[in-house]
Amino acid sequence: MLDGLDKDPIQAASKAELACEKLLFGLNKPYVIHGKDISISASIGVSMFSENSMVSDLLQQSDIAMYQAKDSGRNAIRFFDPKMQHAINERAKTEQLIKDGLSNKLFELHYQLQVNEHGDAIGAEALLRLKHPLQGYIPPMQYIPIAEETRLILHIGNFVLETACEQLKRWETNPATNTLTIAINVSPIEFNEDSFVSNVLTATARHDINPQLLKLELTETMMVDDIEGIIAKMNLLKANGVQFSMDNFGTGYSSLQYLRQLPLNQLKIDQSFVRDLEHDEQDRSIVQTIIVMGKALGLNVIAEGVENTQQQEMLLEFGCNNYQGYLFAKPMPIEEVEEKLNRLQ
């Protein structure tokens, strides 16, 4: 605790920072233990206080600032910022929202149909939705990153897997739906779990579904680390019939050497390339390249984000025969999906 700094808060903070720098300098000096040079670093969090400050608040604030110093690369000094506190409070609220969603069954799956060039449904992508009793549907980007940071994504992923398998089982007895696939998005956190393969295979066996109708969507960014381990897991699942789609293809970095080793069934053209297809020559070139590449690798290619007939016609001309987007169907609750499927028959 430093006292007698200055009445002006800026001057006081400046003197506090100087004191912290001296402390860091002293701590960084190497010292000798049993003939060995040892050095340490420190992360320092600083909270400025006044006569009205509460000790408990100050300790919490300096602790928050210290973790910010750690996150910045350690051996650093960070001052508590009220904006930081607000962000942390919001994060805590979102984390609790996820937990409440899981315990109170507020999560649900909506489905967006995928169709071929004739407009026939070939499958659907399962999309996660969190319906708050007062706020309505919460945007996924508001809670998915925090779910991954806290590893609550593992519980969410299990819900998605189980729900998709249950739906495939229900569709099994209907001739209009028994050949449709359901694609689910897989988080890198989930996929990296040692139990991931057994979890998927256990779910498909427990629900007694055709595993070839379950499609796992992975992203290019997952392929950065431990590519050999990823390929091994994919091969195990593929050997048991589970399909794989490379989602958001073209937005990340994929080595062609690794791409041809991956046991994929499908490449999914990212909607960012489809959005300006009519007006952007570069996007057209990228889309054509992806389609040619996919066919060369023996993969099915599907374009997402198709919103008008001109986009579909261009994609068909380029050789892409499968589509997903608002031109055909928006993401819908399962009841609406089934009603639409009945109308398509």
C-alpha positions in Angstrom: 0.0 0.0 0.0 1.4 3.4 -1.0 0.3 6.6 0.7 1.0 10.3 0.5 1.2 10.1 -3.3 -0.8 13.2 -4.5 -4.3 14.6 -4.4 -4.4 14.8 -8.1 -5.4 11.3 -9.4 -3.2 11.4 -12.5 -0.1 12.5 -10.5 -0.9 9.8 -7.9 -1.2 7.1 -10.5 2.1 8.3 -12.1 3.9 7.9 -8.8 2.3 4.6 -8.1 3.4 3.3 -11.5 7.0 4.5 -10.8 7.0 2.6 -7.5 5.7 -0.5 -9.3 8.4 -0.2 -12.0 11.1 0.0 -9.2 9.5 -3.1 -7.6 9.6 -5.0 -11.0 13.2 -4.0 -11.6 14.2 -5.3 -8.2 12.3 -8.5 -8.6 13.8 -9.1 -12.1 17.3 -9.1 -10.8 18.8 -12.6 -10.9 20.0 -14.3 -7.7 21.9 -17.4 -6.9 20.7 -20.5 -5.1 23.0 -23.4 -4.7 25.3 -22.0 -7.4 22.5 -21.6 -10.0 21.2 -18.2 -11.3 17.5 -17.9 -10.7 15.3 -15.1 -12.0 11.6 -14.4 -11.5 9.0 -12.0 -13.0 5.9 -10.5 -11.5 2.5 -9.3 -12.6 1.3 -6.3 -10.7 -2.3 -5.0 -10.5 -2.9 -1.5 -9.1 -6.1 -0.1 -7.7 -6.3 3.6 -6.8 -8.3 4.4 -3.7 -9.9 7.3 -1.8 -11.4 8.0 1.6 -14.7 6.3 0.5 -13.1 3.1 -0.9 -13.9 -0.3 0.6 -11.0 -2.6 1.3 -12.8 -5.6 -0.2 -13.5 -3.7 -3.4 -9.9 -2.5 -3.7 -8.5 -6.1 -3.2 -10.9 -7.4 -5.9 -10.0 -4.6 -8.3 -6.3 -5.0 -7.9 -6.7 -8.7 -8.4 -8.6 -8.1 -11.6 -5.9 -5.7 -12.8 -3.2 -8.3 -11.9 -4.8 -10.9 -14.1 -5.0 -8.4 -16.9 -1.2 -7.9 -16.4 -0.8 -11.7 -16.7 -2.9 -11.9 -19.8 -0.7 -9.2 -21.4 2.3 -11.4 -21.3 3.4 -11.2 -17.6 6.1 -9.1 -16.0 3.8 -6.1 -16.5 1.8 -3.5 -14.6 -1.9 -2.8 -15.1 -4.2 -0.4 -13.4 -7.8 -1.3 -12.6 -10.2 0.3 -15.1 -14.0 0.5 -14.4 -14.6 -0.5 -18.0 -12.6 -3.7 -17.2 -14.9 -4.3 -14.2 -18.0 -3.8 -16.4 -16.7 -6.3 -19.0 -15.9 -8.8 -16.2 -19.4 -8.3 -14.7 -21.0 -8.9 -18.2 -18.8 -12.0 -18.7 -20.0 -13.4 -15.3 -23.6 -12.7 -16.3 -23.1 -14.5 -19.6 -21.5 -17.4 -17.9 -24.4 -17.7 -15.5 -26.8 -17.4 -18.5 -25.1 -20.4 -20.1 -25.3 -22.4 -16.9 -29.0 -21.5 -16.5 -29.6 -22.4 -20.1 -28.1 -25.9 -19.6 -29.9 -26.6 -16.3 -33.2 -25.1 -17.3 -33.2 -26.5 -20.8 -33.3 -23.1 -22.5 -31.0 -24.3 -25.4 -32.7 -25.6 -28.5 -31.7 -26.5 -32.1 -33.0 -24.8 -35.2 -32.4 -26.3 -38.5 -31.5 -24.8 -41.9 -32.3 -27.0 -44.9 -29.7 -27.8 -47.5 -30.9 -28.5 -51.0 -29.7 -29.6 -54.4 -30.0 -27.9 -57.8 -33.6 -29.3 -58.1 -34.7 -27.8 -54.8 -34.9 -31.2 -53.1 -33.8 -31.3 -49.5 -30.7 -33.3 -48.9 -30.1 -32.4 -45.3 -30.0 -29.7 -42.7 -27.5 -27.9 -40.5 -28.3 -27.8 -36.8 -27.9 -24.3 -35.4 -27.8 -23.6 -31.6 -30.3 -21.2 -30.1 -30.5 -20.0 -26.5 -34.0 -18.6 -25.6 -34.0 -16.4 -22.6 -37.5 -16.3 -20.9 -37.4 -12.4 -20.9 -34.8 -11.4 -23.5 -35.8 -13.9 -26.2 -33.2 -15.4 -28.4 -29.6 -14.5 -27.4 -27.1 -14.1 -30.3 -24.7 -17.0 -30.3 -21.7 -14.7 -30.6 -22.6 -13.3 -27.2 -22.1 -16.6 -25.4 -20.2 -19.1 -27.6 -16.7 -17.5 -27.0 -17.3 -17.5 -23.2 -18.7 -21.0 -23.4 -15.4 -22.0 -25.0 -13.2 -20.1 -22.5 -15.0 -21.7 -19.5 -15.2 -25.1 -21.3 -19.0 -25.1 -20.8 -19.0 -25.7 -24.6 -18.4 -29.4 -23.7 -21.9 -29.6 -22.1 -23.4 -27.6 -24.9 -21.7 -29.8 -27.5 -23.1 -32.9 -25.8 -26.6 -31.4 -25.9 -26.2 -30.6 -29.7 -24.9 -34.1 -30.4 -27.7 -35.9 -28.4 -30.5 -33.7 -29.9 -29.3 -34.2 -33.4 -29.1 -38.0 -33.0 -32.6 -38.0 -31.4 -33.9 -36.1 -34.4 -32.2 -38.5 -36.9 -33.9 -41.4 -35.1 -37.3 -39.7 -35.3 -36.8 -39.1 -39.1 -35.8 -42.7 -39.7 -39.3 -44.0 -40.1 -40.5 -41.3 -42.5 -39.7 -41.9 -46.2 -39.6 -38.1 -46.7 -36.8 -37.6 -44.1 -35.0 -41.0 -43.7 -32.2 -40.0 -46.1 -31.5 -36.5 -44.8 -28.3 -35.7 -43.1 -27.9 -33.4 -40.0 -24.7 -31.4 -39.8 -23.5 -30.2 -36.4 -20.7 -27.7 -35.7 -17.9 -29.0 -33.5 -15.8 -26.7 -31.3 -12.0 -27.2 -31.2 -12.4 -27.5 -27.5 -14.7 -30.5 -28.0 -12.7 -32.1 -30.7 -9.5 -31.9 -28.6 -11.0 -33.9 -25.8 -9.6 -37.4 -25.5 -13.2 -38.7 -25.1 -14.6 -37.0 -28.2 -14.5 -40.0 -30.5 -16.0 -42.3 -28.0 -18.7 -39.7 -27.1 -19.8 -39.5 -30.8 -19.8 -43.3 -31.3 -21.6 -43.9 -28.0 -24.3 -41.4 -29.0 -24.9 -42.9 -32.5 -25.0 -46.4 -30.9 -27.3 -45.4 -28.1 -29.8 -43.8 -30.4 -29.3 -46.6 -33.0 -29.0 -44.3 -36.0 -27.3 -44.6 -39.3 -24.0 -42.8 -38.5 -23.6 -41.8 -42.2 -26.5 -39.3 -41.7 -24.5 -37.5 -39.0 -22.1 -34.9 -40.4 -19.5 -33.1 -38.2 -18.6 -29.6 -39.4 -15.0 -28.6 -38.6 -13.2 -25.3 -39.4 -9.9 -24.7 -41.0 -8.6 -23.0 -37.9 -8.7 -26.3 -36.1 -6.1 -27.7 -38.5 -3.3 -25.5 -37.1 -2.3 -27.7 -34.2 -1.7 -31.4 -34.0 -2.8 -32.2 -37.5 -1.8 -35.8 -37.1 -3.9 -36.3 -34.0 -6.9 -34.6 -35.8 -6.5 -36.9 -38.8 -6.3 -40.0 -36.5 -9.6 -39.0 -34.7 -11.3 -38.3 -38.0 -10.2 -41.6 -39.5 -11.7 -43.5 -36.4 -15.0 -41.7 -36.8 -15.0 -42.0 -40.6 -14.3 -45.8 -40.3 -17.6 -46.0 -38.3 -19.6 -44.1 -40.9 -19.6 -40.5 -39.5 -19.2 -37.8 -42.2 -17.1 -34.6 -42.1 -17.6 -31.2 -43.7 -15.0 -28.5 -43.8 -16.9 -25.4 -42.7 -16.1 -21.8 -43.7 -13.7 -23.1 -46.3 -11.4 -20.4 -47.8 -11.4 -18.1 -44.7 -8.5 -19.7 -42.9 -5.3 -21.4 -43.9 -5.3 -24.9 -45.3 -2.2 -26.7 -46.5 -3.2 -28.7 -49.6 -0.9 -31.4 -48.3 -3.0 -31.8 -45.2 -6.3 -31.2 -46.9 -5.8 -34.2 -49.1 -5.0 -36.3 -46.0 -8.2 -35.3 -44.2 -11.0 -37.9 -44.5 -13.5 -35.2 -45.6 -16.8 -35.7 -47.4 -17.6 -32.1 -48.1 -16.2 -28.6 -48.5 -18.5 -25.7 -47.5 -17.9 -22.5 -49.4 -18.1 -19.6 -46.8 -21.0 -17.2 -47.2 -18.5 -14.3 -47.3 -17.5 -15.3 -50.8 -21.1 -16.0 -51.9 -22.4 -12.6 -50.7 -20.8 -10.5 -53.4 -20.6 -13.2 -56.0 -22.5 -11.1 -58.6 -20.2 -8.0 -58.2 -16.8 -9.2 -57.1 -14.5 -10.8 -59.6 -12.1 -12.0 -56.9 -14.9 -13.8 -55.0 -15.9 -15.5 -58.2 -12.4 -16.7 -58.8 -12.1 -18.0 -55.2 -15.4 -19.8 -55.4 -14.5 -21.4 -58.8 -11.1 -22.5 -57.3 -12.8 -24.1 -54.3 -15.3 -26.0 -56.5 -12.5 -27.3 -58.8 -10.4 -28.2 -55.8 -13.2 -30.0 -54.1 -14.0 -32.0 -57.2 -10.4 -32.9 -57.7 -10.3 -34.3 -54.2 -13.5 -36.2 -54.8 -15.5 -34.1 -52.3 -19.1 -32.8 -52.3 -19.2 -29.0 -52.4 -21.9 -26.9 -50.9 -22.3 -23.1 -50.8 -23.8 -21.4 -47.8 -25.4 -17.9 -47.6 -27.2 -18.2 -51.0 -29.8 -15.5 -50.9 -30.9 -14.9 -54.5 -31.4 -16.9 -57.8 -28.5 -15.1 -59.5 -26.1 -16.4 -56.9 -27.5 -19.9 -57.3 -27.3 -19.8 -61.1 -23.7 -18.6 -61.0 -22.8 -21.4 -58.5 -24.5 -24.0 -60.7 -22.6 -22.7 -63.7 -19.4 -23.0 -61.8 -20.3 -26.6 -60.9 -21.7 -26.3 -57.4 -25.0 -28.3 -57.1 -25.8 -28.0 -53.4 -26.9 -24.9 -51.5 -27.8 -23.5 -48.1 -29.3 -20.1 -47.5 -32.3 -17.8 -47.2 -33.2 -18.3 -50.8 -34.4 -21.8 -49.8 -35.0 -21.7 -46.1 -34.1 -19.8 -43.0 -33.1 -21.6 -39.8 -36.3 -22.8 -38.2 -37.6 -24.9 -35.2 -38.0 -28.5 -36.1 -41.8 -28.2 -36.4 -41.5 -25.6 -39.1 -38.8 -27.6 -40.9 -41.0 -30.7 -41.0 -44.0 -28.6 -42.3 -41.7 -27.3 -45.1 -40.5 -30.7 -45.9 -44.0 -32.0 -46.2 -44.8 -29.1 -48.7 -41.8 -30.0 -50.8 -43.0 -33.6 -51.3 
